[in-house]
């Protein structure tokens, strides 16, 4: 029976590279001189820190530009509230989400069921969703519809089996 997997992943090396590029650019740009701005990666979160709110927003913009240039979806990042840091500085945590949580998996399963393709079934398997069907054409149509819909997370399709 033909099937494919719906996953939500981000490439950690691409994130690391984007953060390195951001740090390099911030060190060279004139508008960041004396602000002691920094971007750090800790496992599943990024910390951005600068001297003021406007510099923090500029730092976030530079980071997002580098991520987009490296084809990392911004949907995988959740920005938490800006908080005070030591010395009157501003800090913001960015959580990196990877995998499909149970709520999103239910939403995807419900969406696939609502499409009404005969013989197409979906089930949650850990942090991914396996979609199977009798006809390959129905599965390809399902992929097209899933690409059109915005689930709020980056989704990829893989492991297409016939």
N, C-alpha and C positions, 0 to 999 in steps of 0.2 A: 504494500500500500504506500503510495507516495506521501512524503512528509517533509517538513522543514521546521527549523527552530527560530523563534523570535527571541533575541537577546538584547541586552542593553549594557554595553561595555565602553570603556574609554581606555585608550592606550597610555599606560603610565609613563612610558619613555617620552611620548610626545608632550605630555604635561610637564615633565622634568625639563625638556628642551625649551618649551615656551617660558617657563619660569627663569631659566638661565638667560634666555634672550632678553626677557623683561629686566632682569637685574643689570645686565650689561647696558641696556639702553638708558635705564634710570641713572646709572653711574655717569653717563656721558652727556645727558641732556642738561641744558642750562637752567630750565625751570625747576629742576629737582636738586640743584646745588644747595647745600646747607640744610636740606629738609631731612636728611638721614632716612630716606624711604627705603623699605625693604620688603621683599617677597620671599616667603619660606614655605617649603613643602614638608608636611609631617604626615606620613602614611596616607590617610584618607581625608586630609584637610589642608588648606592653604591659609597662611596668615599673611595679610598685607597690612603694613604699618607705615604711617607718615606723620608729619608734624601738624597737619590741619585737614579739615574735611575736604577742601577743594583739591589738595594734593593727593588725598586718599582716592578721590573720584578719578583724578587723572591717572593715578597708578593702576586703578581697576580697569580703566579704558585701555591702557597700554597692554596689560595682561590679557584682556579679552581679544585685542587685535592679534597678539601673538598666538593665542589659542586657535582663533579662527583661521589664521594663515597656515597653521599646522593641521587643519581639518579636524579639530576637536570640537564637538558640539557643546555650545554653551548651556544646553538644557541639562547637562550632567552636573552643573554647579548650582548650589543653593547658598545665597549670600545671607549670612546672619546679621544681626544688628551691629551697628558701629558702636564701639565702646571706648572709654577712656583708658589710656595706658600710662605708664610711668612718665613723668616729666611733661605732662600736658599734651602728650601725643595721642593720636587716634589709631585704633586697630579694628580690623574686621576679619572675621573668620569666614572661610568659604569651604563648605562641605562638598566633597566629591562623591556623587552617588553612582554606583555601578550595580548592575543586576536589576532584575525586575522584582519589586517587593510584592507582597500578596495582594494589596489593594490595586495596584496597576495591573497585575496578572488577571484579577477578576474583571477589571475594566476591559482588558484586551479580549478575554474569553467572551464576555457579554457582547462586545462589538462584533466579533467573528460570528457568533450565533445570530446576531441581528441581520447580518448580511444575507442569510437565507440560502446559501449555496448548499445544494443537496449533497449529502455524504461528507461534508467538511466538519471535522471535529477538532477541538482544541483542549489541551489539558496542561496544567501547571506542573513543571518538574523542577523543583528547587528555585533557582533564580532565572528561569527561562520558561517559555511557553512552547510546547510542541503542537504543531498543527498538522493534521493528517486528513487525507481525503481520497475518494475513489478516482477522481479525475485530476490529472495534472493541470488542466486549464483552469479548474476551479481554484486550485492552490495559487496559481499565478495571478488570478483575479483578486484573491484574498490579499496577496502581497501588495498589489497595486492599491487596493483600498486602505490597507494599513499605512502605506506611505503617505496617502493623502490626509489621513486623520492625525491630529496632534494630541498625543498622550502626555505631553509634558516631560518626556524622557527621550533620549536618543535611542532609536531602535535599529537593530541590524537583523538581517536574515541570513541564515547559514544552514549547513548540513542538509541541503536539499537532496532527498533520496527518492529514487524512482522504484 
